[in-house]
Amino acid sequence: MKQKTPKLKKVPIFKTDEEAEAFLDQDLSDLDFSQFKPMHFEIRPKEKSINLRLSEGLLDAVRENAKREGVPYQRYIRHLIERGMTAPKRSKAKAD
């Protein structure tokens, strides 16, 4: 006999930290947390700034992607740079 999995409840959206704290004082095992995306926390202080010129179209695309991810666009750009620096290095193609 196939066991029926219980339907998970959506996590409500809170207007205050106090509402969220009060909500967390319960059993959360029947809640659906799939709506949440992983969050990368920026821990290191940012001491340096740069000036970067981009085409308007590229900046619009960056802003749109950042909005979709739910982060400010400058943080999104920094995240892309950090991800590019930590990505596995590809070997250069040999010239013929």
C-alpha positions as CSV (number, residue, x, y, z in Angstrom):
1,M,0.0,0.0,0.0
2,K,1.4,3.4,-1.0
3,Q,1.9,5.8,1.9
4,K,0.5,9.3,1.2
5,T,2.9,12.1,1.8
6,P,1.4,15.0,3.8
7,K,0.9,18.3,1.9
8,L,3.3,20.9,3.2
9,K,2.2,24.4,4.2
10,K,3.7,27.5,2.6
11,V,5.8,29.7,4.8
12,P,4.0,33.0,5.3
13,I,5.6,36.4,4.6
14,F,6.1,38.5,7.7
15,K,6.0,42.2,8.0
16,T,8.2,42.5,11.1
17,D,11.0,40.6,12.8
18,E,8.7,40.1,15.8
19,E,6.1,38.2,13.6
20,A,8.9,36.0,12.3
21,E,10.3,35.2,15.7
22,A,6.8,34.4,17.0
23,F,6.2,32.1,14.1
24,L,9.5,30.2,14.7
25,D,8.3,29.1,18.2
26,Q,6.5,26.0,16.7
27,D,7.2,22.7,15.0
28,L,8.3,23.7,11.4
29,S,8.4,20.1,10.0
30,D,5.2,20.5,8.0
31,L,6.3,23.6,6.2
32,D,7.5,23.9,2.5
33,F,10.8,25.7,2.4
34,S,11.3,25.0,-1.3
35,Q,10.4,28.6,-2.2
36,F,13.6,29.9,-0.5
37,K,16.9,30.2,-2.5
38,P,20.3,29.8,-0.9
39,M,21.7,33.0,0.4
40,H,25.4,33.9,0.1
41,F,26.4,36.1,3.0
42,E,29.1,38.7,2.4
43,I,31.3,38.6,5.5
44,R,34.4,40.4,4.5
45,P,34.5,44.2,4.6
46,K,34.7,46.0,1.3
47,E,37.6,48.5,1.5
48,K,38.2,49.2,-2.2
49,S,35.9,50.5,-4.9
50,I,36.2,50.5,-8.7
51,N,34.8,52.5,-11.5
52,L,33.5,50.3,-14.3
53,R,32.0,51.5,-17.6
54,L,29.4,49.2,-19.2
55,S,27.0,49.6,-22.1
56,E,23.5,50.6,-21.1
57,G,22.1,47.3,-22.5
58,L,24.6,45.2,-20.4
59,L,23.8,47.2,-17.2
60,D,20.1,46.8,-17.8
61,A,20.5,43.0,-18.2
62,V,22.6,42.9,-15.0
63,R,20.0,44.9,-13.1
64,E,17.2,42.6,-14.3
65,N,19.1,39.5,-13.3
66,A,19.9,41.0,-9.9
67,K,16.3,41.9,-9.4
68,R,15.3,38.3,-10.3
69,E,17.8,37.0,-7.7
70,G,16.5,39.5,-5.2
71,V,19.8,41.3,-4.6
72,P,21.1,44.8,-5.3
73,Y,22.8,44.9,-8.7
74,Q,26.3,45.9,-7.4
75,R,26.2,42.9,-5.0
76,Y,25.2,40.8,-7.9
77,I,28.1,42.0,-10.0
78,R,30.5,41.3,-7.0
79,H,29.0,37.8,-6.7
80,L,29.6,37.1,-10.4
81,I,33.2,38.3,-10.1
82,E,33.8,36.1,-7.0
83,R,32.2,33.1,-8.7
84,G,34.4,33.6,-11.7
85,M,37.5,33.8,-9.5
86,T,36.6,30.6,-7.7
87,A,35.5,28.6,-10.7
88,P,37.8,25.7,-11.8
89,K,40.4,27.0,-14.2
90,R,40.1,25.8,-17.8
91,S,43.3,25.0,-19.6
92,K,44.2,27.3,-22.5
93,A,43.7,25.9,-26.0
94,K,47.1,25.2,-27.6
95,A,47.9,27.3,-30.6
96,D,48.6,25.3,-33.8
